[in-house]
Amino acid sequence: MPGYQVKFEQVEVTGVADLHIRSLLDRQQYADPEGSAEAIGISSAAWPLFGLVWPSSQELASVVARRPVQVDEGILEIGCGLALASLVCHRRGAQVTASDCHPLTRQFLDENVRLNGMSPMRYRHGDWAAAQDADLTPTCAQGSRLQGRFELIMGSDVLYERDEGGVLATFIERHAAAVGEVLIVDPNRSNRSPFHRRMDAMGYDLDETVLHGGAEVRAGYRGRLLHYRRSLSS
């Protein structure tokens, strides 16, 4: 036994077919026998968060389900967890890479790809708290490290802690194409303002949409869609 319990659930994503997802049973699950998570700063309390279905991740998946697929566009999901948005993009034929820092994310992703009858999907280890020079090393203990630039970077509930040093915005800039978009679904956390300022300094314009239970938003959800765009004239 792996030391944790799982469940199988059918996850609704507005606009596309439901996803079949293997997730952790609850927030009480924890297993890090070799200390892999602890070594990269993941506490026992934070350990199960990657393996749960969060409302913001469903909202992001619904957003990209409505977005036209562009065959020459590279898409990156950061802090992907169970990667609902990446799975939706992959099923629709987009060139998507899912990334996270949790040691088990790849295993869960591969299993959920299989459960949904999809072809293998690209995954890379992406830890925005890691030193910038780590990007020069193509592999790490978690496997292949994220490299390259993408026209669309997306994430859900990634502004969950204060980021005085701007490591998330710096990580995005390292992997963003000169012209492109960033989509963030945020459940009304308090850390948006400093992130906005850093994205503005990098040349991004913001279009902010309040999500509060409309026709395409699940009942009771409260959050915002942060849509950043950068053009050659920025």
C-alpha positions in Angstrom: 0.0 0.0 0.0 1.3 3.5 -0.8 0.4 4.9 2.7 -2.5 7.0 1.6 -6.1 6.3 0.4 -7.7 7.4 -2.8 -11.1 7.7 -4.3 -12.5 7.8 -7.9 -14.8 10.6 -8.8 -16.6 12.1 -11.8 -15.7 15.8 -12.1 -18.0 18.2 -13.9 -16.4 20.7 -16.2 -18.8 23.2 -17.8 -18.8 22.9 -21.6 -17.1 19.5 -22.0 -17.6 15.9 -21.0 -16.9 15.0 -17.3 -13.5 13.9 -16.3 -12.8 10.6 -14.5 -10.4 11.5 -11.7 -8.4 9.5 -9.1 -7.9 11.8 -6.1 -6.9 11.6 -2.5 -9.6 10.4 -0.2 -9.5 13.6 2.0 -7.2 16.2 3.5 -6.0 13.8 6.2 -3.9 11.7 3.8 -0.1 11.9 4.1 2.8 9.6 3.1 6.4 10.7 2.6 8.5 7.7 3.6 11.6 8.8 1.7 11.3 12.5 2.7 10.9 13.6 -1.0 8.2 16.2 -0.2 9.9 17.4 2.9 13.2 17.9 1.0 11.5 20.5 -1.2 9.6 22.3 1.6 6.2 20.5 1.4 4.9 20.1 5.0 2.6 17.3 6.2 -0.3 19.8 6.2 0.3 20.9 2.7 1.2 17.5 1.4 -2.4 16.3 0.4 -3.4 19.6 -1.3 -2.1 18.6 -4.7 -4.4 15.5 -4.8 -7.8 17.1 -4.2 -10.3 18.6 -6.6 -10.7 22.3 -5.8 -13.5 24.5 -7.1 -11.0 27.0 -8.6 -9.4 24.2 -10.7 -12.8 23.3 -12.0 -13.4 26.9 -12.9 -10.1 27.2 -14.8 -10.9 24.0 -16.7 -14.2 25.5 -17.7 -12.5 28.7 -18.9 -10.1 26.8 -21.2 -12.9 24.5 -22.3 -14.5 27.6 -24.0 -11.2 28.9 -25.4 -10.4 28.2 -29.1 -7.6 25.7 -29.6 -4.6 27.1 -31.5 -2.5 24.3 -32.8 0.8 26.4 -32.7 0.2 27.7 -29.2 2.2 26.2 -26.3 0.3 26.0 -23.0 1.7 25.6 -19.5 -0.2 24.9 -16.3 1.6 25.9 -13.2 0.9 24.4 -9.8 -1.3 21.9 -11.6 -2.3 19.5 -8.8 -4.7 17.1 -10.5 -4.4 19.1 -13.7 -8.0 19.4 -14.6 -7.4 22.3 -17.0 -4.4 20.5 -18.6 -6.5 17.4 -19.1 -9.3 19.5 -20.8 -6.7 21.1 -23.1 -5.0 17.8 -23.9 -8.3 16.2 -24.8 -9.1 19.1 -27.1 -5.9 18.7 -29.0 -3.8 21.6 -27.5 -0.1 21.4 -26.9 -0.1 21.5 -23.1 2.5 20.9 -20.4 1.4 20.3 -16.8 3.8 21.3 -14.0 3.9 21.0 -10.3 6.5 20.4 -7.5 4.8 17.6 -5.6 6.6 14.3 -5.9 3.3 12.4 -6.6 1.8 14.7 -9.2 3.2 12.8 -12.2 1.8 9.5 -10.9 -1.7 10.8 -10.4 -1.6 12.7 -13.8 -0.6 9.5 -15.7 -3.3 7.5 -14.0 -6.0 10.1 -14.8 -4.8 10.4 -18.4 -5.3 6.6 -18.6 -8.7 6.7 -16.9 -9.9 9.2 -19.5 -8.6 7.2 -22.5 -6.1 9.9 -23.6 -2.7 9.6 -25.1 0.3 10.4 -22.7 0.5 14.0 -21.7 3.7 16.1 -21.1 4.6 16.8 -17.5 7.6 18.7 -16.1 8.7 19.5 -12.5 8.1 23.2 -11.9 8.9 24.7 -8.6 8.8 28.5 -8.6 10.4 28.7 -5.2 13.6 27.0 -6.6 16.6 29.1 -7.4 16.6 30.5 -10.9 19.9 28.7 -11.8 18.1 25.4 -11.2 16.5 25.9 -14.6 19.9 25.2 -16.2 19.7 21.6 -14.9 17.4 19.6 -17.2 16.6 16.9 -14.5 16.1 16.8 -10.8 15.0 14.2 -8.2 11.4 14.6 -9.4 12.3 14.0 -13.0 12.5 16.3 -16.0 12.6 20.0 -15.1 10.4 22.6 -16.7 12.2 24.5 -19.5 11.1 26.6 -22.4 8.6 29.4 -23.0 4.8 29.3 -23.6 2.2 31.5 -25.2 -0.4 30.7 -22.5 0.4 30.1 -18.8 -2.5 29.2 -16.6 -3.0 28.3 -12.9 -5.7 28.1 -10.3 -5.5 29.2 -6.7 -1.7 29.9 -7.0 -1.9 33.2 -5.0 -2.4 31.3 -1.7 0.5 32.9 0.3 2.3 36.2 0.6 5.0 36.5 -2.0 7.2 39.4 -0.9 10.0 38.4 -3.3 7.7 38.0 -6.3 9.0 34.5 -7.0 5.7 33.4 -8.8 5.8 36.4 -11.2 9.5 35.8 -11.8 8.8 32.2 -12.6 6.1 33.2 -15.0 8.3 35.6 -16.7 11.0 33.0 -17.1 8.6 30.7 -19.0 6.4 33.2 -20.8 6.7 34.1 -24.5 7.3 37.7 -25.3 3.7 37.9 -26.6 1.1 35.9 -24.8 -1.5 35.5 -22.0 -1.7 34.4 -18.4 -4.9 33.0 -17.0 -5.3 32.8 -13.2 -8.5 31.8 -11.3 -8.3 33.1 -7.8 -10.8 32.4 -5.0 -10.7 36.0 -3.7 -7.5 35.6 -1.7 -5.7 38.7 -0.4 -2.5 38.5 -2.3 -3.7 39.7 -5.7 -2.5 43.4 -5.5 1.3 42.8 -5.3 1.0 40.2 -8.0 -0.9 42.7 -10.2 1.8 45.2 -9.8 4.5 42.8 -10.8 2.6 41.6 -13.8 2.1 45.3 -14.8 5.8 45.9 -14.5 6.4 43.0 -16.9 4.1 44.7 -19.5 0.9 42.8 -19.0 -2.6 44.4 -19.2 -5.2 43.0 -16.9 -8.8 42.1 -17.6 -10.4 41.0 -14.3 -13.8 39.2 -14.2 -15.7 38.5 -11.0 -17.0 34.9 -10.8 -20.0 34.6 -8.6 -22.5 31.9 -9.6 -23.5 32.9 -13.1 -24.7 30.5 -15.7 -21.2 29.2 -16.4 -20.0 29.2 -12.7 -20.8 26.5 -10.2 -23.2 27.4 -7.5 -21.7 29.1 -4.5 -18.3 29.8 -6.0 -16.8 33.1 -5.4 -13.6 34.2 -7.1 -12.0 36.1 -10.0 -10.6 35.3 -13.4 -7.4 37.3 -13.9 -6.7 37.5 -17.6 -3.3 39.1 -18.4 -2.2 39.9 -21.9 1.1 41.1 -23.3 1.7 42.3 -26.8 4.7 43.6 -28.8 3.7 47.2 -28.0 3.7 46.6 -24.3 
